[in-house]
Amino acid sequence: MVSYKSACPLNCWDNCGFQVEVENGKVKKIDGDPDHPITQGKICGRGRALEARANSDLRLLYPLKKIDGEFQQISWNQALDEIARKMDEVRKSTGSTSILHSHDYSNSGLLKNIDKRFFNCLGGVTELTGSICWGAGIEAQTWDFGNAFSHSPDDLANSKNIVIWGRNVARTNMHLYQNLITAKKNGANLIVIDPIFNATAKIAHSYISVKPGMDGVLAIGIMKEMIRLELHDRMFIEHYSTGFSDLIELLDSISIDEIERYTDVSRETLLELARIYHKGPTSTFLGLGMQRYANGGNTIRLIDALIAISGNIGVPGGGANFGHLQVGQSFAVNQLSLPERKKEHRTFTMMKQAEGILEAVDPEIKMVFVTCGNPLTQVPDTNLVKKAFESVETLVVVEQFMTDTAELADYVLPTTMVFEEEDLYYSSMYHHYVNYGPQLVSAPGEAKSDLWIWTELAKRLGFGEDFNYSKEEWIEMGLGGLQEKGITLEKLKEMNHLPLPVDEIPWEDFQFGTPSGKYEFTSQTASSKGLDGKLKLLFPKESSYSNKELSEKYPYTLLTIHPMRSNHSQHYHLIENLQTIKIEVSKDIAEEKGLVEDEVVRVFNDRGELTGRVRILPKAHSKIVNIDEGQWRKFGGSVNLLTPNGESDNKQGSTLYDCLVDLEKVTS
């Protein structure tokens, strides 16, 4: 058995370093790399499960074509010839934007950007914008700061107070969780704000339960108390921000009594939080769930505003830590993707791709190409997505397993996974290290890398010269100017991981990337996009404040939290105890409905329904139901049968959590 250094490809906060044991051409064991400066030998079950994923008997091994409703094995030449011919016919008859490239972010490899190069060289297709996962928050911080940057993990040592707002880092960001434990031992004050008392809340000094979707209103309340007590940072506001008077107008438009009623948070707690933010440095780690509402962008912007007026921007130990886009922006992505090669261009938002397919005219969508995603499980309003994907003439899916989406396809192309291909891996969410992932084993059957598939299709479609590079040349192309700073492929092979040149304390010079160069409480970027850049008092779309009739029909708020043992839908088919639907309910619902643990219930609304077994949340806000996202149809169905496919207020995020349901016992 031989041990190699590698890296986790999962699109996750931690992007861990691996130590991989290989024997007789197969991966036998995956552990953490003890030499990785951030992940330090610790990895989660999702990373360890990549061994089972690589060696699974369920792997797709050969190209498949659906003939008379059944998949039949065909050769690569036949698959690629037929797909290329169909693409060429569509391009010539109705234009290349009749092709939709449906993508997601299941793999953090640098060379996964090559799919964009292919479709750009084809002439430009219909693309997806925004993000189901974190789009509203990224757009919000772009409006406020000009970009979405986070502090380095080491900077946590400078924080006097640490606020974990809407995140369960124990489940999704284990190395931050370890750092929180260390910071707490060293005297930092740890506060968790969340509708559910989670594993991270268990180690906190304070836990604050907030009504789902009302986090922005909570931030308004804290700011009101801060202004009333004159605890705000006048120097920052006067010299480095614009639009503060608009914020004051908003704060004056709502009373503390109203804020208490909307959030279920007391004035005493608002006052305590105002003092915590004033007595900094206070770092804030913002979660993804609270921006998955119709008011999601505004929510993140209000929390950003709180962090700004309290003097916690651009200082050690502070920060509005949501995304860390400096990491991905370090690479020469445009050199890989060649955006200038587009001749035609059209976009749908990722959330509304189903509606886009069904309603598109001039031209209609004739063909869909799915890469790095499983939209039949992950995109909201599953029934509508299924209808849309079934409506197109040709559906091509590049996959490793027969997912819900692959089952609908006309062609399924088997692709490699980590350990079977060489790439660089990084994450734009937490730390700033890039990891080298060598090819360690051969792919099973006839599975081919995404890069090989695009290269072969490009040859058939007349632009093969744009793909005539070696693997090393591709990686060096993606590294771009980083090579001048010592981050070369040769050095990465030697060291396995290297830090990227990012600002460890963003905005330290108070020079922001906004049009004004200042922090913008009222966003000029929003105005340039035809949107209102002012901060507002907004509520979830599906709530008693916005739609009383709907809330009376469906009285419970559905959350769809990330699963513990699977990166979204990727591991459900490998882990037997994930293959039943668990419906978590707050205690008040259990009492109201007379529910006990393990009882079978049906959760439903106008979009769909799911059946599963009850788990009672020991401590959660009232009227909350949670069903982990990612479940496959064959195991009961995705929670997205219930979720809406709306767009956030800034048009770049989903409204997955903006979802009301009812439930009832299943008696038969």
C-alpha positions in Angstrom: 0.0 0.0 0.0 1.3 3.4 -1.0 0.4 6.7 0.6 -0.2 9.9 -1.5 -1.1 13.5 -0.8 -4.3 14.7 -2.5 -7.2 17.0 -1.8 -11.0 17.0 -1.4 -12.9 18.1 -4.5 -16.2 18.7 -2.8 -17.6 22.2 -3.0 -17.4 22.8 0.7 -16.2 25.4 3.2 -13.1 23.5 4.3 -11.4 22.1 1.1 -9.4 19.6 3.1 -6.0 18.1 2.4 -6.0 14.4 2.0 -3.7 11.5 2.6 -4.8 8.6 0.3 -3.8 5.0 0.6 -3.7 3.1 -2.8 -3.2 -0.6 -3.3 -3.4 -2.6 -6.5 -4.7 0.4 -8.4 -7.5 1.1 -6.0 -8.1 3.8 -3.4 -8.3 1.9 -0.1 -8.5 4.6 2.6 -8.7 8.4 2.9 -7.4 10.3 5.9 -6.6 13.9 6.5 -3.2 15.3 5.6 -1.5 16.2 8.9 0.8 18.6 7.1 -2.0 20.8 5.7 -1.8 24.2 7.6 -5.6 24.7 7.8 -7.2 21.3 7.9 -4.4 19.7 9.9 -5.2 16.0 9.4 -8.9 16.3 10.3 -11.6 15.5 7.6 -15.3 14.8 7.7 -17.3 11.8 6.8 -18.2 13.3 3.4 -14.6 13.3 2.5 -14.0 9.8 3.7 -17.0 8.6 1.7 -15.1 9.4 -1.5 -13.4 6.1 -1.2 -16.8 4.3 -1.3 -17.9 6.6 -4.1 -14.8 5.9 -6.2 -15.1 2.1 -5.8 -18.9 1.8 -5.9 -20.4 -0.9 -8.1 -23.0 1.7 -9.0 -20.5 3.8 -11.0 -21.4 4.6 -14.6 -18.8 2.8 -16.7 -19.9 3.3 -20.4 -21.8 5.9 -22.5 -25.5 5.3 -22.5 -28.2 6.2 -25.0 -31.9 6.0 -24.2 -33.7 3.9 -26.9 -37.4 3.3 -26.6 -37.3 4.4 -23.0 -34.4 2.1 -22.0 -30.7 2.9 -21.7 -28.4 1.0 -24.0 -24.6 1.0 -23.9 -23.0 2.6 -26.9 -19.4 3.5 -27.9 -17.8 6.8 -27.1 -17.5 7.5 -30.8 -21.2 6.9 -31.4 -22.2 9.0 -28.4 -19.9 11.9 -29.3 -20.7 11.8 -33.0 -24.5 11.9 -32.4 -24.3 14.6 -29.7 -22.0 16.8 -31.8 -24.3 16.3 -34.8 -27.3 17.3 -32.8 -25.5 20.4 -31.4 -24.4 21.4 -34.9 -27.9 21.0 -36.2 -29.4 23.1 -33.4 -26.7 25.8 -33.8 -27.4 26.1 -37.6 -31.2 25.9 -37.5 -32.2 28.0 -34.5 -29.0 29.4 -33.1 -26.6 28.2 -30.3 -28.7 29.8 -27.6 -31.2 27.0 -28.2 -28.8 25.0 -26.1 -29.0 25.4 -22.3 -25.9 24.7 -20.2 -27.3 23.7 -16.8 -24.4 23.7 -14.4 -23.8 23.7 -10.7 -20.7 23.5 -8.4 -20.4 19.9 -7.3 -16.6 20.0 -7.8 -14.1 22.7 -6.9 -11.5 21.7 -9.5 -9.9 24.5 -11.5 -10.3 22.6 -14.8 -14.1 22.3 -14.3 -14.1 25.8 -15.9 -13.3 24.2 -19.2 -17.0 23.5 -19.8 -17.5 27.3 -20.1 -14.7 27.4 -22.7 -16.4 24.8 -24.8 -19.8 26.5 -24.9 -18.2 29.9 -25.5 -16.3 28.5 -28.4 -19.4 26.9 -29.7 -20.7 30.5 -30.1 -22.4 31.1 -26.8 -25.4 29.3 -25.3 -28.1 30.0 -22.8 -26.3 30.1 -19.4 -27.4 30.1 -15.8 -26.8 33.1 -13.5 -27.1 33.4 -9.8 -26.8 30.6 -7.3 -29.3 28.4 -5.4 -26.8 28.1 -2.6 -25.4 31.6 -1.8 -26.2 33.9 -4.7 -28.3 36.5 -2.8 -25.6 37.0 -0.2 -22.7 37.3 -2.7 -24.7 39.9 -4.7 -25.6 41.7 -1.4 -22.0 42.1 -0.3 -21.0 43.1 -3.9 -23.5 46.0 -3.5 -22.1 46.9 -0.1 -18.4 46.4 -0.4 -17.8 45.8 -4.1 -17.0 42.2 -3.5 -17.4 39.3 -1.0 -14.2 38.8 1.0 -13.6 37.1 4.3 -10.9 37.3 6.9 -8.2 34.5 7.1 -8.9 31.7 9.5 -5.9 32.8 11.7 -7.5 36.2 12.3 -10.1 34.7 14.5 -7.4 34.8 17.3 -7.8 38.6 17.2 -11.6 38.5 17.9 -13.0 39.5 21.3 -16.5 38.5 20.3 -17.5 35.9 17.6 -21.0 35.9 16.3 -22.1 32.8 14.3 -25.3 34.1 12.6 -27.4 31.5 10.8 -24.7 28.8 10.5 -24.1 25.4 12.1 -20.4 25.2 11.5 -20.2 22.0 13.4 -22.0 20.4 10.5 -20.7 22.4 7.5 -17.3 23.9 8.4 -15.5 21.6 10.9 -12.2 23.4 11.0 -13.9 26.7 11.8 -15.7 24.8 14.6 -12.3 23.6 15.9 -11.0 27.2 15.8 -14.1 28.4 17.7 -13.3 25.9 20.5 -9.8 27.2 20.7 -10.9 30.9 20.6 -13.4 30.2 23.4 -10.6 28.6 25.5 -8.5 31.7 24.9 -11.3 34.0 26.2 -13.4 35.0 23.2 -17.1 35.4 23.7 -19.1 33.2 21.4 -22.7 34.0 20.4 -24.9 31.9 18.1 -28.0 33.3 16.4 -30.2 30.7 14.7 -33.8 29.5 14.6 -32.6 26.0 15.7 -30.4 25.2 18.7 -27.7 23.3 16.9 -24.4 21.7 17.7 -22.5 25.0 17.3 -25.0 26.6 19.8 -24.1 24.0 22.3 -20.5 25.4 22.7 -21.6 29.0 22.7 -21.8 31.4 25.7 -25.1 32.7 24.3 -27.8 31.3 22.0 -30.4 33.6 20.5 -33.4 32.1 18.8 -34.8 34.2 16.0 -37.9 33.8 13.9 -37.0 32.4 10.4 -36.5 35.0 7.8 -36.4 37.9 10.3 -32.6 38.1 10.8 -32.5 41.4 8.9 -35.1 42.9 11.2 -33.0 41.7 14.2 -30.1 43.6 12.7 -32.3 46.7 12.4 -33.1 46.4 16.1 -29.5 46.1 17.2 -28.6 49.1 15.0 -31.4 51.2 16.6 -30.1 50.5 20.1 -26.5 51.2 18.9 -27.5 54.6 17.5 -29.7 55.5 20.5 -26.7 54.9 22.8 -24.2 56.5 20.4 -22.2 53.4 20.1 -21.7 53.7 16.4 -18.4 54.4 14.7 -18.7 58.0 13.5 -15.3 58.1 11.9 -16.0 55.1 9.6 -19.5 56.4 8.7 -18.4 60.0 7.9 -15.2 59.2 6.0 -15.6 55.8 4.4 -19.3 55.3 3.7 -22.2 56.8 1.7 -26.0 56.5 2.2 -26.0 56.6 6.0 -28.9 59.0 6.1 -31.0 56.5 4.2 -30.2 53.9 6.8 -31.3 56.3 9.6 -34.6 56.9 7.8 -35.2 53.1 7.8 -34.3 52.7 11.4 -36.7 55.5 12.4 -39.5 53.9 10.4 -39.9 50.9 12.9 -40.3 50.7 16.6 -38.5 48.4 19.0 -41.9 47.0 20.0 -42.5 46.0 16.4 -39.0 44.5 16.1 -39.6 42.4 19.2 -42.8 41.1 17.7 -41.4 40.3 14.3 -38.3 38.6 15.6 -39.3 37.1 18.9 -36.1 38.6 20.4 -36.4 40.8 23.5 -35.2 44.4 23.8 -32.7 43.3 26.5 -31.1 41.0 24.0 -31.0 43.7 21.3 -29.2 45.9 23.8 -26.8 43.2 24.7 -25.9 42.6 21.1 -25.4 46.3 20.4 -22.9 46.4 23.2 -21.2 43.2 22.0 -20.8 44.7 18.5 -19.5 48.0 20.0 -17.0 46.3 22.4 -15.1 44.6 19.6 -13.3 43.5 17.6 -16.3 41.4 16.8 -16.2 38.9 13.9 -19.4 37.7 12.3 -19.8 34.6 10.3 -23.0 34.7 8.2 -24.8 31.5 7.1 -26.3 30.7 3.8 -29.8 29.7 4.9 -31.0 33.2 6.0 -30.3 34.6 2.5 -32.5 31.9 0.8 -35.7 34.0 1.2 -37.4 36.6 -1.0 -35.8 39.2 1.3 -32.5 37.4 1.4 -30.2 40.0 -0.2 -31.7 42.7 2.0 -31.1 40.5 5.1 -27.4 40.2 4.4 -27.1 43.9 3.6 -28.7 44.8 7.0 -26.2 42.6 8.9 -23.4 44.1 6.8 -24.6 47.5 7.8 -24.6 46.5 11.5 -21.0 45.3 11.2 -20.0 48.5 9.3 -21.6 51.1 11.8 -20.1 49.2 14.7 -16.5 49.7 13.4 -15.8 46.0 12.6 -14.9 46.4 9.0 -11.2 46.4 7.9 -9.9 45.7 11.4 -8.2 42.6 12.8 -10.7 40.3 14.5 -13.7 41.8 12.7 -15.3 41.1 9.4 -18.6 40.3 7.6 -17.5 36.7 6.7 -19.8 35.2 4.1 -17.9 34.4 0.9 -14.2 34.6 0.2 -14.1 35.3 -3.6 -10.5 36.5 -3.5 -9.6 32.9 -3.7 -11.3 32.0 -7.0 -10.5 35.4 -8.4 -6.7 34.6 -8.0 -6.9 32.3 -11.0 -6.9 33.2 -14.7 -10.5 31.9 -15.2 -11.1 34.0 -18.3 -8.1 32.5 -20.0 -9.6 29.1 -19.4 -13.2 30.0 -20.4 -12.6 32.5 -23.3 -15.8 34.6 -22.7 -14.9 36.8 -25.7 -15.7 33.9 -28.1 -19.4 34.2 -27.5 -21.4 35.4 -30.5 -24.8 34.9 -29.0 -25.8 35.0 -25.3 -28.9 34.5 -23.2 -29.3 33.8 -19.5 -31.8 32.2 -17.1 -31.4 32.4 -13.4 -30.4 29.0 -11.9 -33.6 29.1 -9.8 -35.9 29.6 -12.7 -34.2 27.4 -15.4 -37.3 25.2 -15.6 -39.6 28.2 -16.4 -36.9 29.4 -18.8 -37.0 26.1 -20.7 -40.8 26.0 -20.8 -41.4 29.6 -21.7 -38.4 30.3 -24.0 -39.1 31.6 -27.5 -36.9 33.0 -30.3 -35.3 30.6 -29.9 -36.9 27.7 -27.9 -34.6 25.5 -25.9 -34.0 22.4 -28.0 -31.1 20.8 -26.0 -29.9 20.8 -22.4 -26.4 19.9 -21.3 -26.0 19.2 -17.6 -22.6 19.3 -15.9 -21.5 19.3 -12.3 -25.0 19.1 -11.0 -28.2 17.2 -10.3 -31.0 19.7 -10.9 -33.8 17.1 -10.6 -32.8 16.9 -6.9 -31.3 20.3 -6.2 -33.3 22.9 -8.1 -36.5 24.1 -6.4 -39.9 23.0 -7.5 -38.9 19.5 -8.6 -42.2 18.8 -10.4 -41.7 21.8 -12.7 -38.0 21.0 -13.3 -39.0 17.4 -14.3 -41.6 18.7 -16.7 -39.1 21.2 -18.2 -36.3 18.7 -18.7 -38.7 16.1 -20.2 -39.9 18.7 -22.7 -36.6 19.2 -24.6 -35.6 17.3 -27.7 -32.2 16.2 -26.3 -30.9 16.0 -22.7 -27.2 15.2 -22.2 -25.9 14.5 -18.7 -22.3 14.1 -17.7 -22.3 12.0 -14.5 -20.7 9.3 -12.3 -24.0 7.7 -11.1 -27.5 7.3 -12.3 -28.9 10.3 -10.5 -32.5 11.6 -10.8 -31.3 13.9 -13.6 -29.4 11.2 -15.4 -32.5 9.0 -15.4 -34.3 11.5 -17.6 -31.4 11.9 -20.1 -31.2 10.9 -23.7 -27.4 10.5 -23.4 -25.4 9.9 -20.2 -21.6 10.3 -20.4 -19.6 8.6 -17.6 -17.0 10.9 -16.1 -14.0 10.5 -13.8 -13.8 11.7 -10.2 -11.0 12.9 -7.9 -8.0 10.5 -7.7 -8.7 9.6 -11.4 -7.7 12.9 -12.8 -5.2 15.7 -12.1 -6.4 19.1 -11.0 -6.1 21.9 -8.5 -8.7 22.3 -5.8 -9.8 25.4 -3.9 -12.8 26.9 -2.1 -14.0 30.4 -2.2 -15.6 30.2 1.2 -13.1 29.8 4.1 -9.4 29.5 3.6 -7.0 30.7 1.0 -4.9 27.6 0.2 -4.9 25.9 -3.2 -4.4 22.1 -3.1 -2.8 19.9 -5.7 -4.7 16.7 -6.6 -2.7 14.2 -8.7 -4.1 11.3 -10.7 -3.6 8.3 -8.4 -5.6 5.5 -10.1 -7.2 4.7 -13.4 -10.9 5.4 -14.0 -13.1 2.3 -14.1 -14.6 1.1 -17.3 -14.6 3.7 -20.0 -15.2 6.7 -17.8 -13.4 9.8 -19.1 -12.6 13.2 -17.7 -14.8 16.2 -18.4 -11.7 17.8 -20.2 -11.5 14.7 -22.5 -15.2 14.9 -23.3 -15.0 18.7 -24.2 -11.9 18.1 -26.2 -13.4 15.4 -28.3 -16.6 17.3 -28.9 -14.6 20.4 -29.8 -12.8 18.4 -32.5 -16.1 17.3 -34.0 -17.5 20.8 -34.0 -14.6 22.5 -35.7 -12.7 24.2 -32.9 -10.4 21.4 -31.7 -7.4 23.8 -31.8 -8.8 25.6 -28.8 -8.5 22.5 -26.8 -5.1 21.3 -28.1 -3.2 21.6 -24.8 -1.6 19.1 -22.4 -2.9 18.7 -18.9 0.1 20.6 -17.6 -0.5 23.5 -20.0 -4.1 23.7 -19.0 -3.2 24.0 -15.3 -0.5 26.6 -16.0 -3.0 28.5 -18.1 -5.3 28.6 -15.1 -2.6 29.7 -12.7 -1.8 32.7 -15.0 0.0 35.4 -13.1 0.2 33.4 -9.9 3.3 31.7 -11.4 5.1 35.0 -11.2 4.4 34.9 -7.5 5.9 31.5 -7.0 2.7 29.5 -7.3 3.6 27.1 -10.0 2.5 23.6 -10.9 6.0 22.3 -10.1 5.9 24.0 -6.7 2.4 22.6 -6.0 3.5 19.1 -6.9 6.4 19.5 -4.4 4.4 21.2 -1.5 0.9 19.8 -2.2 -0.7 23.1 -1.0 0.2 26.8 -1.2 -1.3 30.0 0.1 -2.8 32.3 -2.4 -2.0 36.0 -2.3 -5.2 37.4 -0.7 -5.8 40.1 1.8 -5.9 38.4 5.2 -7.9 41.4 6.6 -10.1 42.7 3.7 -10.8 46.4 3.3 -8.0 47.3 5.8 -7.3 50.4 3.8 -11.0 51.3 3.7 -10.8 51.4 -0.1 -13.8 49.5 -1.3 -14.7 48.1 -4.7 -18.0 50.0 -5.1 -18.6 52.7 -7.6 -18.0 55.4 -4.9 -15.0 53.6 -3.5 -16.8 53.7 -0.1 -19.0 51.3 1.8 -22.4 51.9 0.4 -25.5 51.8 2.7 -27.4 52.8 -0.5 -26.0 50.9 -3.4 -25.1 52.5 -6.7 -24.5 49.1 -8.2 -28.1 48.2 -7.5 -29.2 51.4 -9.2 -27.1 50.6 -12.3 -29.0 47.3 -12.6 -32.4 49.0 -12.4 -33.0 48.0 -8.7 -33.5 50.0 -5.6 -30.3 50.3 -3.7 -31.8 51.4 -0.4 -32.0 49.2 2.6 -35.6 48.3 3.5 -37.9 46.5 5.9 -38.7 43.3 4.0 -40.4 40.1 5.1 -40.3 36.6 3.6 -42.8 36.1 0.8 -44.5 33.2 2.4 -45.2 34.5 5.9 -48.1 35.9 7.9 -46.8 39.4 7.3 -46.8 39.1 3.5 -49.5 36.5 2.9 -51.9 35.9 5.8 -54.2 33.7 3.8 -51.4 31.3 2.8 -50.0 31.2 6.3 -53.4 30.2 7.7 -53.5 27.4 5.1 -49.9 26.3 5.7 -48.9 27.4 9.2 -45.4 26.0 9.4 -42.0 27.2 8.1 -40.0 24.6 6.2 -36.2 24.8 6.4 -34.0 22.6 4.2 -30.7 22.2 5.9 -27.6 20.7 4.4 -27.2 17.0 5.3 -24.5 15.9 7.7 -23.0 13.0 5.7 -23.6 14.0 2.1 -22.4 17.0 0.1 -25.9 17.9 -1.1 -27.2 14.8 -3.1 -23.8 13.2 -3.8 -23.7 10.4 -1.1 -27.3 9.4 -0.4 -27.0 6.3 -2.6 -23.9 5.1 -0.7 -25.1 5.4 2.9 -28.1 3.3 3.8 -29.2 5.2 6.9 -29.6 8.3 4.8 -32.2 6.6 2.6 -35.2 7.5 4.6 -36.8 10.9 4.9 -36.4 12.4 8.4 -38.9 15.2 9.2 -37.8 17.3 12.1 -40.4 19.3 13.9 -40.3 21.9 16.7 -41.8 20.8 20.0 -44.9 23.0 19.7 -45.8 21.3 16.4 -45.4 17.8 18.0 -47.6 18.8 20.9 -50.2 20.5 18.6 -50.4 17.5 16.3 -49.9 14.8 19.0 -46.7 13.5 17.3 -44.2 11.1 18.7 -40.7 10.1 17.5 -40.6 7.9 14.4 -44.3 8.4 13.6 -45.0 8.6 9.8 -46.3 12.1 8.6 -47.0 13.7 5.3 -45.7 17.3 4.7 -47.4 19.2 1.9 -48.3 22.4 0.2 -49.6 23.5 -3.2 -46.3 22.5 -4.9 -46.0 18.9 -3.7 -45.7 16.5 -0.7 -43.3 14.2 1.1 -43.8 11.4 3.6 -41.3 10.6 6.3 -40.6 9.8 9.9 -40.8 12.3 12.8 -37.9 13.6 14.8 -38.6 16.2 17.5 -36.2 19.0 17.6 -35.1 19.4 21.3 -34.8 23.2 21.1 -36.0 25.3 18.1 -38.1 28.3 17.3 -41.8 27.6 17.1 -43.6 26.3 14.0 -40.4 25.0 12.3 -40.1 21.9 10.2 -36.8 20.8 8.8 -36.1 18.2 6.1 -32.5 17.8 5.0 -32.0 18.6 1.3 -30.4 16.2 -1.3 -32.6 13.1 -1.0 -33.1 11.1 -4.2 -36.4 10.2 -5.8 -35.9 6.4 -5.3 -35.5 7.0 -1.5 -38.7 9.1 -1.2 -38.0 12.2 -3.1 -36.3 15.6 -2.8 -37.5 18.2 -0.4 -37.6 20.5 -3.4 -40.9 18.9 -4.3 -42.1 21.5 -1.7 -39.8 24.5 -2.2 -40.6 27.6 -4.4 -38.4 28.5 -7.4 -38.6 32.3 -6.7 -35.7 34.7 -6.9 -34.4 36.8 -4.1 -34.9 40.5 -3.9 -31.6 41.1 -5.8 -32.4 38.4 -8.4 -29.3 36.3 -7.7 -30.4 33.9 -5.0 -33.1 31.3 -4.3 -36.0 31.4 -2.0 -35.7 27.8 -0.8 -36.4 28.7 2.9 -39.2 31.0 2.0 -41.6 28.0 2.2 -44.8 27.3 4.2 -46.2 23.8 4.7 -48.7 21.8 6.7 -48.3 18.3 7.9 -50.6 15.4 9.0 -50.2 11.9 10.4 -50.3 9.0 7.9 -52.7 6.6 9.4 -52.5 3.7 6.9 
